Structure formats: C-alpha cells, structure tokens
Amino acid sequence: MRYQDFLTAKKRAIQDDGIDPGELHPSLFPHQVDVVRWACRRGRAAAFLDTGLGKTRIQLARADAMRLGGAARRV
C-alpha cells in the first residue's frame, strides 16, 4: 500500500444532515445570515466568532430556524 492510498483511506467524508433554514430575520447582518445558514445545513456546528460579531443573535436565529424546520422540538 502506498502512503497516499493510506491517507485517502483514513479521510472522513463529512455529510450535511441539517435543514435549510429558509427565510431568516431581516435584522441579521450578511455575515450572520451566512453563519446561520451554514450551521443549519451542517446540523451540528459551533460558531467561533470574534468579539462583537453577534454570536448570541446567530445562536438565537439558528435555534429558531431549527425549531421551525422541525429539526428540534426544544431549544
């Protein structure tokens, strides 16, 4: 077995198992919308953003989208 084949065999395939968030609140900034859409599509994600970029608003929008999309009953 070649080393490249070994590395290829160990590579994990990441699958999106989330939801499409649909329409998000219009007060979100464009970067917040991008993060919420990405996190909802992934299903399981963490938003490590810098200070002042709206992590709380992102988490609230994501929780609301997951609840409305049927992916979570309680958030």
N, C-alpha and C positions, 0 to 999 in steps of 0.2 A: 504494500500500500504506500502510495506517495504521500508526502506530508500535506500537500494541497487537498487531496482526497480526504484525509483525516480531518482537516479543518472544515471542509464542506459538510462532512457527516455530522459534525458537532454543532453546526449552525442551527439556531432555533428559528422556526417560522412564526412570526407574530401575526395573529389574526385579530381583526377588529370584531368584537362581539357586542358592541353597544347599540345605540339607536341614533337616528337622525333627529336632532333637536328641534327642527322646524323653525318657526319664527321666534326670535329672541327679543327681549325687551329693547325698545329703541334707544334707551338712555345709555346702553353699553357702548364703550369706545370700540373702534375696529379691532384693536389687539385683544380686547376682552372677548369679543364675539369669536375670533379665531380660536382662542384657547378653549372656550366653552364648546364649540363645535368639535374640535379635536378630541377633547376629553369625553364627550358624549359618544362619539364614534368608537373610541377605544374601549369604552365600557369601564375599564379600570385605569385610572391615571392620577397623577399628582401634579399639581400646578406649583412649581417652584419659581416664583417670580420675585423680582426685586421689590424693595420698599416703595409703596405708593402707586403700584400698578393695578390695584383693585382686586386682590386675591379674594376678599370677602364677597364682593359683588359677583365674581366669577363663580365661586362655590355656591352662592345662592341661586344664580341663574342656572347652573348645572343641576342642582338639586331639583329645581322647579321643572326643568326640561325632562329629567329622568322620571319624575313623578307623573307628569302629564303624558309622557311617552309610554307609560306602563312598565318601565324597567325597575321601578322601585315603588313599593306601597308606602313605606315610611321613610322620611328623610329628615 
